[in-house]
Each structure stands twice: as C-alpha cells, then as structure tokens.
Amino acid sequence: MAEKAGAHVPVTRRQWDEYPAAWFERYARPRWAADEPYWGMWGVPQSRLPVAPADLAGGVAVELGCGSAYVSAWLARRGARPVGVDVSARQLAFARRMQEEFGVRFPLVHGDAERVPLADACADLVINEFGAAVWCDPYRWIPQAARLLRPGGRLVFLTYSVLARLCMPEQGPVTNRLVQDLFGLHRLARRGGSGLAYRQFTLPHGEWIRLMTGCGLVVEDLVEVEVPPDATNSEFAEFPPEWVQRWPAEEVWFARRR
Ligand SMILES: C[S@@+](CC[C@H](N)C(=O)[O-])C[C@H]1O[C@@H](n2cnc3c(N)ncnc32)[C@H](O)[C@@H]1O
C-alpha cells in the first residue's frame, strides 16, 4: 500500500530527538569549532570541495534539516544570514547551546522541511548536508526549496551518491553488488544497528534533474565526491575504505532558480 505523504516525518523526528549527547560532542562540536568548513562523512575541506558558495556576504541562507546547525554557523562566519530549519527539538537545543558557546547567533526554526514555515522568495541560498536531501521526500522538499529561493538564488545539497544507494542493503555495510533497483528508486527502507526501522530518500539522477527542472531550477553541476587517500572516517562504518577508494559514497548537487 502506498505510504501517506509525510508519514515518515514523525518517525524521523523521534529518531533525531533520541540522539545521544555523546554524539553531539564527538561530531557536532568540532564542526562548530572549525573555521574552514569541511564536508560529508570524510570531512573533505572546503578548499578541495567548494560546497559553500564564495559570494555569500549579506545573503539569506536557509538550511533545511540543519541538525546541530554547524553548516549555518560556517555560513554566518562567511557573512551570510543563515536560518536553520529542523524538525527535531533536541537537535535545535544543541544548536542553541553552540550559538551561546561560540557567539554565532542566527534564527532556528522548529519545522518540517517538507512544509517550511518561511516566506516565498526569502532566500539567496538553500543548502543542506545530509539533511532534507536524505530524510525528506524529494517530491515535497525540492518544491519547497524552489519556492524559498529568489530568482538567481542557489540550491546546494550533499547526500549519499545514487551508486552508494544502489549498493546499500537495508542494514549493514555497503556491498560490491547492486542490491537496489534503479527503476523506481525513491523511498528506502533502512534499519539501524538497534533494529530501528526508518525511511530515507533519493532518486535516480535523471529523475532529480527532471524534478528540479520542473520546479524552475537549472542544474549547474553534480560532483561525485572523491575521498582523499589520507582521509579517515571513524563515524560511518557502513563504508569500508576500500569501497570509497573506488566509488563515490557522496554527491553534491548545485542548481540555480530561474
Ligand atoms: C544528519 S543530520 C544533518 C544535519 C547536519 N549536517 C548534521 O550532520 O548534524 C539530519 C537532520 O535532518 C533533520 N530532519 C529530518 N527530517 C526532517 C524534516 N522533515 N524536516 C526538517 N528536518 C528534518 C533531522 O532532525 C536531523 O537533525
């Protein structure tokens, strides 16, 4: 039976509301403390993977699924005016603590990236790193991103690569085989280490392009992230080093509002 639109959101919210305090300290605090952004599971530096646009000064940047909001903090330090949106009160509470600690303040909105409580054409940049791009239905959050952007504004998001998705079983490490169909790729059943079942999302590349184009966006680039040989990843065990030396685990999309 087809799932009701947005039915996954309460499950996702619960999951992110239950994240352990130790994770915030280990993962989010060092990112808040960093001056130069670094991206994704292997922390590829901005100098090597320019995800944040260079010319942000004064521009409004909406981060959809901001979590602990270190991406917004990086953008604020580069002169942007960020607004973080997240469905998890716990994630936002940690973000507020970090704002106090680091003295970098910007609005945080408790809301759903599939129904964003912000005005049309309010943003020069809509961004997320493993936020809405992973956890929200693209047919619901991409139209929201397009609605929020001013003409000429940019959408940038970093997510699992489609190739990685095709090789990821419901639970456990990525494989060297295609275990998901490409045709119909959209809503993914996932299961965490504790057995918790949840949903994530992606689309085949052609469908991402058609969806964005249909929402008034022009796709400008798609970067398959190559992990530098010296990079390590102690947090995401589902990607063994020998896999990521051969194939991209992550990809970054760049689009612009017509
Ligand atoms: C992996 S974090 C990404 C944020 C940040 N880059 C980080 O790593 O902390 C995913 C975030 O997406 C948020 N999220 C998931 N579904 C959402 C939704 N429907 N609306 C807003 N935020 C959502 C979660 O609450 C979580 O904070």
The ligand as an SDF file (V2000), in Angstrom:
LIG
                    3D

 27 29  0  0  0  0  0  0  0  0999 V2000
   22.3970   14.1090    9.5490 C   0  0  0  0  0  0  0  0  0  0  0  0
   21.5150   15.4720   10.2230 S   0  0  0  0  0  0  0  0  0  0  0  0
   22.0460   16.6740    9.0430 C   0  0  0  0  0  0  0  0  0  0  0  0
   22.3500   17.9830    9.6580 C   0  0  0  0  0  0  0  0  0  0  0  0
   23.7930   18.2690    9.9100 C   0  0  0  0  0  0  0  0  0  0  0  0
   24.5470   18.3690    8.6930 N   0  0  0  0  0  0  0  0  0  0  0  0
   24.3610   17.2380   10.8580 C   0  0  0  0  0  0  0  0  0  0  0  0
   25.0480   16.3130   10.3880 O   0  0  0  0  0  0  0  0  0  0  0  0
   24.1000   17.3540   12.0590 O   0  0  0  0  0  0  0  0  0  0  0  0
   19.8340   15.2320    9.6670 C   0  0  0  0  0  0  0  0  0  0  0  0
   18.8800   16.2600   10.2320 C   0  0  0  0  0  0  0  0  0  0  0  0
   17.7220   16.2980    9.3770 O   0  0  0  0  0  0  0  0  0  0  0  0
   16.6310   16.5830   10.2100 C   0  0  0  0  0  0  0  0  0  0  0  0
   15.3710   16.2490    9.5280 N   0  0  0  0  0  0  0  0  0  0  0  0
   14.9350   15.0320    9.1580 C   0  0  0  0  0  0  0  0  0  0  0  0
   13.7100   15.1230    8.5920 N   0  0  0  0  0  0  0  0  0  0  0  0
   13.3740   16.4390    8.6120 C   0  0  0  0  0  0  0  0  0  0  0  0
   12.2350   17.1730    8.1910 C   0  0  0  0  0  0  0  0  0  0  0  0
   11.1750   16.5540    7.6190 N   0  0  0  0  0  0  0  0  0  0  0  0
   12.2360   18.4940    8.3500 N   0  0  0  0  0  0  0  0  0  0  0  0
   13.2820   19.1420    8.9400 C   0  0  0  0  0  0  0  0  0  0  0  0
   14.3900   18.4840    9.3780 N   0  0  0  0  0  0  0  0  0  0  0  0
   14.4330   17.1580    9.2150 C   0  0  0  0  0  0  0  0  0  0  0  0
   16.8760   15.7290   11.4410 C   0  0  0  0  0  0  0  0  0  0  0  0
   16.1050   16.1390   12.5450 O   0  0  0  0  0  0  0  0  0  0  0  0
   18.3860   15.9100   11.6210 C   0  0  0  0  0  0  0  0  0  0  0  0
   18.6560   16.9440   12.5180 O   0  0  0  0  0  0  0  0  0  0  0  0
  1  2  1  0
  2  3  1  0
  2 10  1  0
  3  4  1  0
  4  5  1  0
  5  6  1  0
  5  7  1  0
  7  8  2  0
  7  9  1  0
 10 11  1  0
 11 12  1  0
 11 26  1  0
 12 13  1  0
 13 14  1  0
 13 24  1  0
 14 15  1  0
 14 23  1  0
 15 16  2  0
 16 17  1  0
 17 18  1  0
 17 23  2  0
 18 19  1  0
 18 20  2  0
 20 21  1  0
 21 22  2  0
 22 23  1  0
 24 25  1  0
 24 26  1  0
 26 27  1  0
M  CHG  2   2   1   9  -1
M  END
$$$$
